[in-house]
Amino acid sequence: MHSLLPLPFFHVWTYLQTQPLLGLTATLCVWEIACLIDARAGHAAWSNPTVFSILILAALLLVTKTSYQAYFTGAVYIHFLLGPATVALAIPMHTNWPAIKRHFVAIIVSLSSGSVVAAGSAMLIAHAMGAPRAVVISLGPKSVTTPIAMGIAQNLGGQPSLTAVFVMITGMFGAMICTLVFKLARLHDWRAQGLAAGTAAHGLATARMLLLSETAGAFGGLAIGLNGILTSLILPILVSLFGF
């Protein structure tokens, strides 16, 4: 790797490898590159900047043989911002609060249906394919934000670490296909799009929708919170009902 770099960049790379700035610098640079690709692609379904950033960073760590621990000592500063960023979703929610109150019954019915289908279908398919009980349970909360999903899985006998992987895969896949699915379904209402994205693919899909519309981001943020509550209530019932 070092031999491929011009001398000035070699010195910069050598310095960054010994500093926490490595993870921070790499994350910011990769994110800007991913956003540029997304903008050039016209915000296409396949050009999601979050997914691109994850893939590029993973490839860089593998090519440079940099350990995740070394990377995260710098990336932890961005990781800290996850909490404030999540809380910041309250801003578009507050702006759209009149519409949320007006359609609250429809929102609850849609979210309940989405929670049941997201959890039930994943567990039934895994069970039908012969997956162990721990894997089946771990798949149940895949559409819920990671901290809540891991807690649900642990309480029901699943594997929290495996659930975290399923949640990440669900979010990445959902963020990539959500706009395409909405286009094929001829779904143009931002409220419905945001609610569906947040219910099916939590924060990653909601972040994608927020780039396109503040209204969609508001309803997506609402779906993340409510879906976590509903899934924690519904999933134990589904597990008992299906006999997992």
C-alpha positions in Angstrom: 0.0 0.0 0.0 2.8 2.4 1.0 4.6 1.9 -2.3 1.6 3.0 -4.3 1.4 6.4 -2.7 3.3 9.5 -3.7 5.8 10.7 -1.1 3.7 13.5 0.4 0.7 11.2 0.8 2.9 8.5 2.2 4.0 10.8 5.0 0.3 11.9 5.6 -0.8 8.2 5.7 2.1 7.2 8.0 1.1 10.0 10.4 -2.6 9.2 10.3 -2.0 5.5 11.0 -0.6 6.4 14.4 -3.4 8.9 15.3 -7.1 8.7 16.1 -7.6 11.0 13.2 -7.4 8.1 10.8 -10.9 6.9 11.4 -12.4 10.4 11.5 -10.6 11.5 8.3 -11.4 8.3 6.4 -15.1 8.5 7.3 -15.5 12.1 6.4 -13.6 11.7 3.1 -15.5 8.6 2.1 -18.8 10.2 3.0 -18.1 13.2 0.7 -17.1 10.8 -2.1 -20.3 8.8 -1.6 -22.4 11.9 -1.6 -20.7 13.1 -4.8 -21.5 9.8 -6.5 -25.1 9.9 -5.3 -25.5 13.5 -6.6 -24.0 12.6 -9.9 -26.3 9.6 -10.1 -29.3 11.8 -9.5 -30.1 10.2 -6.1 -30.7 6.9 -7.8 -31.9 3.8 -5.8 -28.5 2.1 -6.2 -26.4 5.1 -5.2 -27.3 5.4 -1.5 -24.4 7.2 0.2 -24.7 5.3 3.5 -24.3 2.0 1.7 -21.5 3.2 -0.5 -19.7 4.6 2.6 -19.9 1.3 4.4 -18.6 -0.7 1.4 -15.8 1.7 0.6 -14.6 1.9 4.2 -14.7 -1.9 4.6 -12.7 -2.3 1.4 -10.1 0.3 2.6 -9.7 -1.4 6.0 -9.1 -4.7 4.3 -6.7 -3.4 1.6 -4.6 -1.4 4.1 -4.9 -4.1 6.8 -6.1 -1.6 9.3 -7.8 -3.1 12.3 -11.4 -2.0 13.1 -10.2 -1.1 16.6 -7.6 1.3 15.1 -10.2 2.8 12.8 -12.9 3.2 15.5 -10.6 5.2 17.8 -11.2 8.1 15.4 -14.6 7.1 14.1 -16.0 7.1 17.7 -16.3 10.9 17.4 -18.8 10.5 14.6 -20.4 7.5 16.4 -21.1 9.8 19.3 -23.2 12.0 17.0 -25.6 9.2 16.4 -27.6 10.0 19.5 -27.9 13.8 18.7 -28.8 12.9 15.1 -31.5 10.6 16.2 -32.9 13.2 18.6 -32.7 15.8 15.7 -35.4 13.8 13.9 -37.8 15.5 16.3 -37.3 18.7 14.4 -39.1 17.6 11.2 -41.6 15.7 13.3 -42.5 18.9 15.1 -42.9 20.7 11.8 -45.2 18.0 10.6 -47.0 17.4 13.9 -50.5 18.7 12.6 -50.4 16.1 9.8 -49.2 13.4 12.2 -52.1 14.1 14.6 -54.6 14.2 11.8 -53.6 10.8 10.5 -52.7 9.1 13.8 -55.2 6.3 13.6 -54.1 5.4 10.1 -50.5 5.6 11.2 -51.0 3.1 14.1 -53.0 0.7 11.9 -50.3 0.8 9.2 -47.4 0.5 11.7 -49.1 -2.5 13.4 -49.6 -4.3 10.1 -46.1 -3.5 9.0 -44.6 -4.7 12.3 -46.5 -8.0 12.1 -45.6 -8.7 8.5 -41.9 -7.7 8.9 -41.4 -9.9 11.9 -43.7 -12.7 11.1 -42.7 -13.2 7.5 -39.0 -13.3 8.3 -39.4 -15.8 11.1 -41.7 -18.1 9.1 -39.4 -18.1 6.1 -36.4 -18.9 8.2 -38.3 -21.6 10.1 -39.5 -23.2 6.9 -35.9 -23.3 5.6 -34.8 -25.2 8.7 -33.0 -22.4 10.5 -32.3 -23.0 14.3 -34.6 -21.4 16.8 -32.0 -18.8 17.8 -31.6 -17.7 14.2 -35.4 -17.5 13.8 -35.8 -15.4 16.9 -32.9 -13.2 15.9 -34.5 -12.4 12.6 -37.8 -11.2 14.2 -36.7 -7.7 15.1 -34.7 -7.1 12.0 -36.7 -4.0 11.0 -36.2 -2.3 14.4 -33.4 0.1 15.3 -30.4 -1.8 16.6 -30.4 -1.1 20.4 -34.1 -2.1 20.7 -33.8 -5.0 18.3 -30.8 -6.5 20.3 -32.7 -6.2 23.6 -35.8 -7.9 22.1 -33.8 -10.7 20.7 -31.9 -11.3 23.9 -35.1 -11.5 26.0 -36.7 -14.0 23.7 -33.7 -16.3 23.4 -32.1 -15.0 20.2 -28.5 -13.9 19.6 -28.1 -10.1 19.9 -25.0 -10.0 17.8 -26.7 -11.9 15.0 -29.7 -9.6 15.3 -27.4 -6.6 14.9 -26.1 -8.0 11.6 -29.7 -8.7 10.3 -30.7 -5.1 11.3 -27.8 -3.7 9.4 -28.4 -5.8 6.3 -32.1 -4.9 6.4 -31.3 -1.2 6.7 -28.8 -1.2 3.8 -31.0 -3.2 1.5 -34.1 -1.2 2.4 -32.2 2.1 1.8 -31.1 0.9 -1.6 -34.5 -0.3 -2.9 -37.1 1.9 -1.1 -37.3 4.7 -3.7 -37.4 2.1 -6.5 -40.2 0.2 -4.8 -42.2 3.4 -4.2 -41.8 4.3 -7.9 -42.9 0.9 -9.1 -45.9 1.0 -6.7 -46.7 4.5 -7.9 -46.6 5.7 -4.3 -46.0 9.5 -4.4 -47.2 10.6 -1.0 -44.1 11.6 1.1 -46.0 10.7 4.3 -46.7 7.2 3.2 -43.2 6.8 1.8 -41.5 7.9 5.0 -43.8 5.7 7.2 -43.1 2.6 5.0 -39.3 3.2 4.9 -39.1 3.7 8.7 -41.2 0.7 9.5 -39.4 -1.7 7.1 -35.8 -0.5 7.3 -35.5 1.8 10.3 -32.8 4.5 10.4 -30.9 3.9 7.2 -34.0 4.1 5.0 -35.3 7.0 7.0 -32.0 8.9 6.5 -32.4 8.3 2.7 -35.9 9.6 2.7 -34.9 12.7 4.7 -32.5 13.6 1.9 -35.4 13.6 -0.4 -38.1 15.2 1.7 -38.4 16.6 5.2 -42.0 15.3 5.5 -40.9 11.8 4.6 -38.1 12.0 7.1 -40.5 13.1 9.8 -42.9 10.2 9.2 -39.9 7.9 9.0 -38.6 9.1 12.4 -42.0 8.5 13.9 -42.1 5.0 12.4 -38.7 4.1 13.9 -39.9 5.0 17.5 -43.3 3.5 17.3 -42.2 0.4 15.4 -39.7 -0.4 18.2 -42.5 -0.2 20.8 -45.0 -2.2 18.7 -42.4 -4.9 17.8 -41.4 -5.4 21.5 -45.1 -6.0 22.2 -46.0 -8.0 19.2 -43.0 -10.3 18.8 -43.4 -12.3 22.0 -47.0 -13.0 20.9 -45.9 -14.2 17.5 -43.2 -16.4 19.0 -45.8 -18.1 21.2 -48.4 -18.2 18.4 -46.1 -19.9 15.9 -44.5 -22.1 18.6 -40.9 -21.1 18.0 
